[in-house]
Amino acid sequence: MTVLELTDVEVTYKRGDGTPVRAVAGVSLAVNPGEIVGLVGETGCGKSSLARAACGLTPVSGGTVSFEGRPVRALGARERPAEDLGLQLVMQNPYSSLNPRRRVEQQVADGMRRAGQHAAAGGEHPVRVPQTVQELLALVGLPPETARRYPYQLSGGQRQRVALARALAAQPSVIVLDEPLSALDVSVQAQVANLLRHLADELRVGMLLISHDLAIVHHIADRTAVMYLGRLVESAPTRELWSSPVHPYSSALIGAIPTTGSVGRLPEALAGEVPDPASPPSGCRFHPRCVHRMDQCQVTEPPDFGHGSGWQVACWLADPAVSAALASSEEA
Amino acid sequence: MSALLDVRHLGVTVGQQGKQDKPVTIVDDVSFTVSRGEVLGLAGESGSGKTMTALALMGILPPHTQTSGTALFDGRDDLLALRGNALRRIQGRRVAMVFQDPASSLHPMLTVGRQLTEHMRHHLGIGKREARERALDLLDQVRIPNPAAALGSYPHQFSGGMRQRIELAIALACDPELLIADEPTTALDVTIQAGILRLLNRLCTERGLAVLLITHDLGILSAVAGRVLVMYSGRVIESSATGELMTGSRHPYTRALLSSVPHPGDAQASLVPIAGTPPSPAGRPPGCAFAPRCDFAEQSCVAEVPALALLGDDHACACPVDPFLAGDRR
């Protein structure tokens, strides 16, 4: 059963001069229990807006977000509904997302208390995570004495583990992670990445992992969705996407990663800039930067074409009619 | 051919004299050379002393720091000893630097045009119009769309990627011989990063620019660096030609670093994190600083600080155990 489902989600902001900007322009995405869904894309493509909308921090201007079958309402001035406790968020910067004036145990215990109250009030809440601070810290690989510490006494990696423990304390079924590794050192990134994979496998927590570090997403995500200018351009099982991306933008992103396995090979650069989301290009949003641009790309926006099981591509190249026409023109 | 920059036994310590705390060594006995047209990579995690090495060479260390050793530039000037006008004639003109964070290293209240032409007019002694022509050309080189409009704009009007490229244009404006780039692409998307790496590479081959490229990303160094130094806790622990380092590194830390980063071509390999965290400069363990995290540590490792030993042509490694001697290639 899908625990978090986004259907045609749109997020619109207003600029200072009143121009509406559709940061997310119709995205559908589902997260299943124990599954890590990676969301990748360049700066400004709307990943973070989508993450905030997915846990109700930003209201959606279109479409729906549903968590465990119920719609997620945007956070207003009121308290967050207890039913949404199981939907947790881990933010990018563990230096600012933890309260500097409270001990680790106090911050972790908050979520536990809320979850306990909710269970006592008759709310259904499967318990999957240990219910003491000590056990929870051990689960994320922190020594017991961390409980008495303040955030400033911890390193970046330790803080991000505390943020994760705090999210887990509420017995979540889904955690949305917005760039959880980018503030960490390489060797520590690997520790936390492995921990995320372990938590998803052991506790069956679903994760929406938002990152611009494609290599890490490749490593731990079951499925990967590629976002460009507010839309998903391709979504597929991670392995398949990496070995044979269909959308030209996906290939460009993957080709731009320098790797230790290819000494002396310069990564491919993608020409042009991400256009202004307030006035996206006509037709396919990627067409001005695309090397395979055709006439119809400039006029009509491609729908999602199926390309095998669980594989969606929003590109005319994936249209069976177009590929058939291309093949016959090559023969002729 | 003699090297453009010859750094010998560079050391940086922090701590005021007369204060109770002992001065803390944050860069310890670092030696390397950079030749014209070469990209030398400096790799390591945060706190390893990479940035302090760069700041020392630029003569812009924070207060209460002392340097030791020499850094001979073009066989004549010691960058660590120069002061005042003598330093300013080299700094920004023949040696330029790009910083990691373009949001804080550009002046927020001056136009891009002003920041891009001021030092050109001073160092190269050219007029307003000529400087403007040059600036337009530079912005075009770093692929800023509509350069003429960009000259009159302020840094906040650009995206992070564009600001980083503007910074690069400023650094390249006086046609430097040596560019020190401290994590120049860390804040950028891979697509933009690829463009900057290509530009650096082109400048090296076409103009003979020498680059000291500081980054934690071994993938970037594989792509552009000819040689790589790996630093850990203020010391160089291995140095070698890039290809050799990526496939036949000998230091356990370099090995561990390589297996903790994902290889996009190799989905099966699992990430092997390095247990623990790097020591703080004040609490550095005796002997090899990596010994507490090292799988191969022996008694000899904690006895004394291992010296860099030459293993072959241009490959040096500071590990007394040398567990990968038997050609165990990845």
Boltz contact constraints between the chains, C-beta under 6 A:
constraints:
  - contact:
      token1: [A, 42]
      token2: [B, 189]
      max_distance: 6.0
  - contact:
      token1: [A, 43]
      token2: [B, 189]
      max_distance: 6.0
  - contact:
      token1: [A, 155]
      token2: [B, 277]
      max_distance: 6.0
  - contact:
      token1: [A, 185]
      token2: [B, 45]
      max_distance: 6.0
  - contact:
      token1: [A, 185]
      token2: [B, 46]
      max_distance: 6.0
  - contact:
      token1: [A, 186]
      token2: [B, 216]
      max_distance: 6.0
  - contact:
      token1: [A, 186]
      token2: [B, 260]
      max_distance: 6.0
  - contact:
      token1: [A, 186]
      token2: [B, 261]
      max_distance: 6.0
  - contact:
      token1: [A, 187]
      token2: [B, 260]
      max_distance: 6.0
  - contact:
      token1: [A, 187]
      token2: [B, 274]
      max_distance: 6.0
  - contact:
      token1: [A, 190]
      token2: [B, 260]
      max_distance: 6.0
  - contact:
      token1: [A, 190]
      token2: [B, 271]
      max_distance: 6.0
  - contact:
      token1: [A, 190]
      token2: [B, 273]
      max_distance: 6.0
  - contact:
      token1: [A, 191]
      token2: [B, 273]
      max_distance: 6.0
  - contact:
      token1: [A, 193]
      token2: [B, 271]
      max_distance: 6.0
  - contact:
      token1: [A, 194]
      token2: [B, 271]
      max_distance: 6.0
  - contact:
      token1: [A, 215]
      token2: [B, 262]
      max_distance: 6.0
  - contact:
      token1: [A, 215]
      token2: [B, 264]
      max_distance: 6.0
  - contact:
      token1: [A, 218]
      token2: [B, 264]
      max_distance: 6.0
  - contact:
      token1: [A, 219]
      token2: [B, 262]
      max_distance: 6.0
  - contact:
      token1: [A, 239]
      token2: [B, 267]
      max_distance: 6.0
  - contact:
      token1: [A, 256]
      token2: [B, 190]
      max_distance: 6.0
  - contact:
      token1: [A, 256]
      token2: [B, 191]
      max_distance: 6.0
  - contact:
      token1: [A, 256]
      token2: [B, 194]
      max_distance: 6.0
  - contact:
      token1: [A, 257]
      token2: [B, 190]
      max_distance: 6.0
  - contact:
      token1: [A, 257]
      token2: [B, 264]
      max_distance: 6.0
  - contact:
      token1: [A, 258]
      token2: [B, 219]
      max_distance: 6.0
  - contact:
      token1: [A, 258]
      token2: [B, 220]
      max_distance: 6.0
  - contact:
      token1: [A, 258]
      token2: [B, 223]
      max_distance: 6.0
  - contact:
      token1: [A, 259]
      token2: [B, 219]
      max_distance: 6.0
  - contact:
      token1: [A, 259]
      token2: [B, 264]
      max_distance: 6.0
  - contact:
      token1: [A, 260]
      token2: [B, 218]
      max_distance: 6.0
  - contact:
      token1: [A, 260]
      token2: [B, 219]
      max_distance: 6.0
  - contact:
      token1: [A, 260]
      token2: [B, 222]
      max_distance: 6.0
  - contact:
      token1: [A, 260]
      token2: [B, 246]
      max_distance: 6.0
  - contact:
      token1: [A, 261]
      token2: [B, 263]
      max_distance: 6.0
  - contact:
      token1: [A, 261]
      token2: [B, 265]
      max_distance: 6.0
  - contact:
      token1: [A, 263]
      token2: [B, 222]
      max_distance: 6.0
  - contact:
      token1: [A, 263]
      token2: [B, 242]
      max_distance: 6.0
  - contact:
      token1: [A, 263]
      token2: [B, 243]
      max_distance: 6.0
  - contact:
      token1: [A, 263]
      token2: [B, 246]
      max_distance: 6.0
  - contact:
      token1: [A, 266]
      token2: [B, 198]
      max_distance: 6.0
  - contact:
      token1: [A, 266]
      token2: [B, 201]
      max_distance: 6.0
  - contact:
      token1: [A, 266]
      token2: [B, 223]
      max_distance: 6.0
  - contact:
      token1: [A, 267]
      token2: [B, 194]
      max_distance: 6.0
  - contact:
      token1: [A, 267]
      token2: [B, 223]
      max_distance: 6.0
  - contact:
      token1: [A, 269]
      token2: [B, 194]
      max_distance: 6.0
  - contact:
      token1: [A, 269]
      token2: [B, 195]
      max_distance: 6.0
  - contact:
      token1: [A, 269]
      token2: [B, 198]
      max_distance: 6.0
  - contact:
      token1: [A, 270]
      token2: [B, 191]
      max_distance: 6.0
